Amino acid sequence: MSPRHGNGRNQAATIIAIVADVLAGVIVLWILMYLLDANRENGLVSFVQDAARWLAAWSYDLFTFDDAWARVVAGYGLAAVVYLFVGHAVAGRLRRH
């Protein structure tokens, strides 16, 4: 394999890791906004909530804790961890091969 192919894979791996970080970051930002009781009428807060809800659609309300804050932290937090884990695992695999 030529160095050029290895460099392309490293770049792709870096992009995948950055995308995973950004996706997880949006979700974590929403968790923080929720816990800090951010004004949901604010455009930025509304955008972050909508983006996080879309990204975590599969894990949203997955847990049935009595407290809403616990459901948000667990459901959205799980999605953030999965994005990080999968994104960095794929990136690491690309870098190794």
Backbone as JSON Lines, residues from 0, in Angstrom:
{"i":0,"aa":"M","n":[0.85,-1.17,0.0],"ca":[0.0,0.0,0.0],"c":[0.89,1.23,0.0]}
{"i":1,"aa":"S","n":[0.53,2.17,-0.81],"ca":[1.33,3.39,-0.9],"c":[1.01,4.32,0.26]}
{"i":2,"aa":"P","n":[1.93,5.21,0.6],"ca":[1.68,6.16,1.67],"c":[0.47,7.05,1.39]}
{"i":3,"aa":"R","n":[0.2,7.27,0.11],"ca":[-0.94,8.12,-0.25],"c":[-2.25,7.51,0.25]}
{"i":4,"aa":"H","n":[-2.41,6.2,0.1],"ca":[-3.63,5.54,0.57],"c":[-3.72,5.6,2.08]}
{"i":5,"aa":"G","n":[-2.62,5.41,2.76],"ca":[-2.61,5.49,4.21],"c":[-2.99,6.87,4.69]}
{"i":6,"aa":"N","n":[-2.52,7.9,4.0],"ca":[-2.85,9.27,4.38],"c":[-4.34,9.54,4.18]}
{"i":7,"aa":"G","n":[-4.92,9.01,3.1],"ca":[-6.35,9.17,2.85],"c":[-7.18,8.5,3.92]}
{"i":8,"aa":"R","n":[-6.74,7.34,4.35],"ca":[-7.46,6.64,5.41],"c":[-7.35,7.39,6.73]}
{"i":9,"aa":"N","n":[-6.17,7.95,7.0],"ca":[-6.01,8.74,8.22],"c":[-6.9,9.96,8.2]}
{"i":10,"aa":"Q","n":[-7.0,10.6,7.04],"ca":[-7.89,11.76,6.93],"c":[-9.34,11.36,7.12]}
{"i":11,"aa":"A","n":[-9.74,10.25,6.52],"ca":[-11.11,9.77,6.69],"c":[-11.38,9.42,8.15]}
{"i":12,"aa":"A","n":[-10.42,8.78,8.78],"ca":[-10.56,8.42,10.19],"c":[-10.71,9.67,11.06]}
{"i":13,"aa":"T","n":[-9.92,10.67,10.75],"ca":[-10.0,11.92,11.5],"c":[-11.36,12.58,11.32]}
{"i":14,"aa":"I","n":[-11.87,12.59,10.1],"ca":[-13.19,13.18,9.83],"c":[-14.27,12.42,10.57]}
{"i":15,"aa":"I","n":[-14.21,11.1,10.56],"ca":[-15.21,10.28,11.26],"c":[-15.17,10.57,12.75]}
{"i":16,"aa":"A","n":[-13.98,10.65,13.33],"ca":[-13.85,10.93,14.76],"c":[-14.4,12.32,15.09]}
{"i":17,"aa":"I","n":[-14.12,13.3,14.25],"ca":[-14.61,14.66,14.49],"c":[-16.13,14.71,14.39]}
{"i":18,"aa":"V","n":[-16.7,14.04,13.4],"ca":[-18.16,14.01,13.26],"c":[-18.79,13.36,14.49]}
{"i":19,"aa":"A","n":[-18.22,12.25,14.95],"ca":[-18.73,11.59,16.15],"c":[-18.65,12.52,17.36]}
{"i":20,"aa":"D","n":[-17.55,13.25,17.48],"ca":[-17.39,14.2,18.59],"c":[-18.43,15.31,18.53]}
{"i":21,"aa":"V","n":[-18.67,15.83,17.34],"ca":[-19.65,16.92,17.18],"c":[-21.05,16.42,17.51]}
{"i":22,"aa":"L","n":[-21.4,15.24,17.01],"ca":[-22.73,14.69,17.29],"c":[-22.93,14.48,18.78]}
{"i":23,"aa":"A","n":[-21.94,13.87,19.42],"ca":[-22.01,13.67,20.87],"c":[-22.04,15.01,21.59]}
{"i":24,"aa":"G","n":[-21.28,15.98,21.09],"ca":[-21.25,17.3,21.71],"c":[-22.6,17.99,21.68]}
{"i":25,"aa":"V","n":[-23.33,17.86,20.57],"ca":[-24.67,18.44,20.48],"c":[-25.58,17.81,21.53]}
{"i":26,"aa":"I","n":[-25.49,16.51,21.68],"ca":[-26.32,15.8,22.65],"c":[-25.97,16.23,24.07]}
{"i":27,"aa":"V","n":[-24.68,16.29,24.37],"ca":[-24.24,16.7,25.7],"c":[-24.65,18.15,25.97]}
{"i":28,"aa":"L","n":[-24.56,19.0,24.96],"ca":[-24.99,20.38,25.12],"c":[-26.46,20.45,25.49]}
{"i":29,"aa":"W","n":[-27.28,19.62,24.85],"ca":[-28.71,19.6,25.19],"c":[-28.92,19.12,26.62]}
{"i":30,"aa":"I","n":[-28.19,18.09,27.03],"ca":[-28.32,17.6,28.41],"c":[-28.02,18.74,29.38]}
{"i":31,"aa":"L","n":[-26.93,19.47,29.13],"ca":[-26.58,20.59,30.01],"c":[-27.65,21.68,29.98]}
{"i":32,"aa":"M","n":[-28.15,22.0,28.8],"ca":[-29.19,23.01,28.7],"c":[-30.45,22.57,29.46]}
{"i":33,"aa":"Y","n":[-30.79,21.31,29.36],"ca":[-31.95,20.79,30.07],"c":[-31.75,20.89,31.58]}
{"i":34,"aa":"L","n":[-30.59,20.43,32.04],"ca":[-30.32,20.43,33.47],"c":[-30.24,21.86,34.04]}
{"i":35,"aa":"L","n":[-29.8,22.8,33.22],"ca":[-29.7,24.2,33.65],"c":[-30.99,24.98,33.37]}
{"i":36,"aa":"D","n":[-32.02,24.27,32.91],"ca":[-33.33,24.85,32.64],"c":[-33.26,26.03,31.67]}
{"i":37,"aa":"A","n":[-32.6,25.78,30.55],"ca":[-32.47,26.81,29.52],"c":[-33.84,27.15,28.94]}
{"i":38,"aa":"N","n":[-33.99,28.38,28.51],"ca":[-35.23,28.88,27.94],"c":[-35.49,28.21,26.59]}
{"i":39,"aa":"R","n":[-36.48,27.36,26.52],"ca":[-36.76,26.61,25.29],"c":[-37.38,27.47,24.2]}
{"i":40,"aa":"E","n":[-37.75,28.68,24.53],"ca":[-38.26,29.62,23.52],"c":[-37.11,30.27,22.76]}
{"i":41,"aa":"N","n":[-35.89,30.17,23.28],"ca":[-34.71,30.71,22.63],"c":[-34.41,29.88,21.39]}
{"i":42,"aa":"G","n":[-34.05,30.54,20.3],"ca":[-33.8,29.85,19.04],"c":[-32.67,28.83,19.11]}
{"i":43,"aa":"L","n":[-31.58,29.2,19.77],"ca":[-30.45,28.27,19.89],"c":[-30.82,27.05,20.72]}
{"i":44,"aa":"V","n":[-31.49,27.28,21.82],"ca":[-31.9,26.16,22.69],"c":[-32.85,25.25,21.93]}
{"i":45,"aa":"S","n":[-33.79,25.82,21.22],"ca":[-34.75,25.04,20.44],"c":[-34.04,24.22,19.36]}
{"i":46,"aa":"F","n":[-33.07,24.85,18.67],"ca":[-32.31,24.14,17.64],"c":[-31.53,22.97,18.23]}
{"i":47,"aa":"V","n":[-30.85,23.21,19.35],"ca":[-30.05,22.15,19.98],"c":[-30.97,21.02,20.45]}
{"i":48,"aa":"Q","n":[-32.11,21.36,21.02],"ca":[-33.05,20.33,21.47],"c":[-33.54,19.49,20.29]}
{"i":49,"aa":"D","n":[-33.93,20.15,19.2],"ca":[-34.41,19.42,18.02],"c":[-33.32,18.52,17.45]}
{"i":50,"aa":"A","n":[-32.11,19.04,17.35],"ca":[-30.99,18.25,16.81],"c":[-30.7,17.06,17.72]}
{"i":51,"aa":"A","n":[-30.66,17.29,19.01],"ca":[-30.38,16.2,19.96],"c":[-31.49,15.16,19.93]}
{"i":52,"aa":"R","n":[-32.72,15.62,19.86],"ca":[-33.84,14.66,19.81],"c":[-33.75,13.81,18.54]}
{"i":53,"aa":"W","n":[-33.39,14.42,17.41],"ca":[-33.25,13.66,16.17],"c":[-32.1,12.67,16.28]}
{"i":54,"aa":"L","n":[-30.95,13.11,16.82],"ca":[-29.78,12.24,16.94],"c":[-30.01,11.1,17.93]}
{"i":55,"aa":"A","n":[-30.81,11.36,18.95],"ca":[-31.04,10.35,19.98],"c":[-32.44,9.75,19.89]}
{"i":56,"aa":"A","n":[-33.03,9.79,18.71],"ca":[-34.4,9.28,18.56],"c":[-34.52,7.83,19.01]}
{"i":57,"aa":"W","n":[-33.5,7.04,18.79],"ca":[-33.54,5.62,19.14],"c":[-33.41,5.39,20.65]}
{"i":58,"aa":"S","n":[-32.84,6.33,21.37],"ca":[-32.65,6.14,22.81],"c":[-33.48,7.08,23.66]}
{"i":59,"aa":"Y","n":[-34.18,8.0,23.0],"ca":[-35.02,8.96,23.72],"c":[-36.14,8.21,24.43]}
{"i":60,"aa":"D","n":[-36.31,8.45,25.68],"ca":[-37.32,7.77,26.53],"c":[-37.13,6.27,26.59]}
{"i":61,"aa":"L","n":[-35.91,5.81,26.39],"ca":[-35.61,4.38,26.52],"c":[-35.74,3.93,27.97]}
{"i":62,"aa":"F","n":[-35.39,4.82,28.88],"ca":[-35.44,4.52,30.31],"c":[-36.67,5.16,30.92]}
{"i":63,"aa":"T","n":[-37.21,4.54,31.96],"ca":[-38.45,5.01,32.56],"c":[-38.25,5.45,34.01]}
{"i":64,"aa":"F","n":[-37.2,6.21,34.26],"ca":[-36.99,6.73,35.6],"c":[-38.15,7.66,35.96]}
{"i":65,"aa":"D","n":[-38.43,7.79,37.24],"ca":[-39.51,8.67,37.69],"c":[-39.19,10.14,37.43]}
{"i":66,"aa":"D","n":[-37.93,10.52,37.6],"ca":[-37.54,11.91,37.41],"c":[-37.19,12.16,35.95]}
{"i":67,"aa":"A","n":[-37.74,13.25,35.41],"ca":[-37.5,13.59,34.0],"c":[-36.02,13.83,33.73]}
{"i":68,"aa":"W","n":[-35.32,14.47,34.67],"ca":[-33.9,14.76,34.44],"c":[-33.11,13.47,34.29]}
{"i":69,"aa":"A","n":[-33.47,12.43,35.02],"ca":[-32.76,11.15,34.94],"c":[-33.01,10.49,33.59]}
{"i":70,"aa":"R","n":[-34.24,10.61,33.08],"ca":[-34.55,10.06,31.75],"c":[-33.75,10.77,30.67]}
{"i":71,"aa":"V","n":[-33.66,12.1,30.79],"ca":[-32.9,12.87,29.8],"c":[-31.43,12.5,29.85]}
{"i":72,"aa":"V","n":[-30.86,12.48,31.04],"ca":[-29.43,12.17,31.16],"c":[-29.14,10.75,30.67]}
{"i":73,"aa":"A","n":[-29.96,9.79,31.06],"ca":[-29.71,8.4,30.67],"c":[-29.97,8.17,29.19]}
{"i":74,"aa":"G","n":[-31.1,8.63,28.69],"ca":[-31.45,8.39,27.29],"c":[-30.55,9.11,26.32]}
{"i":75,"aa":"Y","n":[-30.36,10.4,26.53],"ca":[-29.49,11.17,25.64],"c":[-28.03,10.83,25.89]}
{"i":76,"aa":"G","n":[-27.68,10.6,27.14],"ca":[-26.29,10.24,27.46],"c":[-25.87,8.95,26.79]}
{"i":77,"aa":"L","n":[-26.76,7.98,26.76],"ca":[-26.47,6.72,26.08],"c":[-26.18,6.96,24.6]}
{"i":78,"aa":"A","n":[-26.99,7.79,23.98],"ca":[-26.77,8.09,22.56],"c":[-25.41,8.75,22.35]}
{"i":79,"aa":"A","n":[-25.04,9.69,23.21],"ca":[-23.75,10.37,23.08],"c":[-22.6,9.38,23.23]}
{"i":80,"aa":"V","n":[-22.69,8.49,24.18],"ca":[-21.64,7.49,24.39],"c":[-21.54,6.56,23.19]}
{"i":81,"aa":"V","n":[-22.67,6.15,22.64],"ca":[-22.66,5.25,21.49],"c":[-22.03,5.95,20.28]}
{"i":82,"aa":"Y","n":[-22.4,7.22,20.04],"ca":[-21.78,7.95,18.93],"c":[-20.27,8.02,19.11]}
{"i":83,"aa":"L","n":[-19.83,8.35,20.31],"ca":[-18.38,8.42,20.56],"c":[-17.71,7.07,20.37]}
{"i":84,"aa":"F","n":[-18.29,6.04,20.97],"ca":[-17.69,4.7,20.9],"c":[-17.62,4.19,19.47]}
{"i":85,"aa":"V","n":[-18.73,4.25,18.77],"ca":[-18.77,3.72,17.4],"c":[-17.9,4.57,16.47]}
{"i":86,"aa":"G","n":[-18.02,5.87,16.56],"ca":[-17.23,6.75,15.7],"c":[-15.74,6.56,15.88]}
{"i":87,"aa":"H","n":[-15.3,6.5,17.13],"ca":[-13.87,6.34,17.37],"c":[-13.39,4.91,17.09]}
{"i":88,"aa":"A","n":[-14.27,3.93,17.25],"ca":[-13.9,2.56,16.9],"c":[-13.71,2.43,15.39]}
{"i":89,"aa":"V","n":[-14.61,3.02,14.62],"ca":[-14.49,2.99,13.15],"c":[-13.23,3.74,12.73]}
{"i":90,"aa":"A","n":[-12.99,4.9,13.33],"ca":[-11.81,5.69,12.99],"c":[-10.53,4.91,13.32]}
{"i":91,"aa":"G","n":[-10.5,4.27,14.47],"ca":[-9.33,3.48,14.85],"c":[-9.11,2.32,13.91]}
{"i":92,"aa":"R","n":[-10.17,1.7,13.49],"ca":[-10.06,0.57,12.54],"c":[-9.51,1.05,11.2]}
{"i":93,"aa":"L","n":[-9.97,2.2,10.74],"ca":[-9.44,2.76,9.49],"c":[-7.95,3.06,9.6]}
{"i":94,"aa":"R","n":[-7.55,3.6,10.73],"ca":[-6.13,3.96,10.89],"c":[-5.23,2.73,10.93]}
{"i":95,"aa":"R","n":[-5.76,1.62,11.47],"ca":[-4.94,0.41,11.58],"c":[-4.82,-0.35,10.26]}
{"i":96,"aa":"H","n":[-5.8,-0.18,9.37],"ca":[-5.78,-0.97,8.12],"c":[-5.58,-0.13,6.92]}
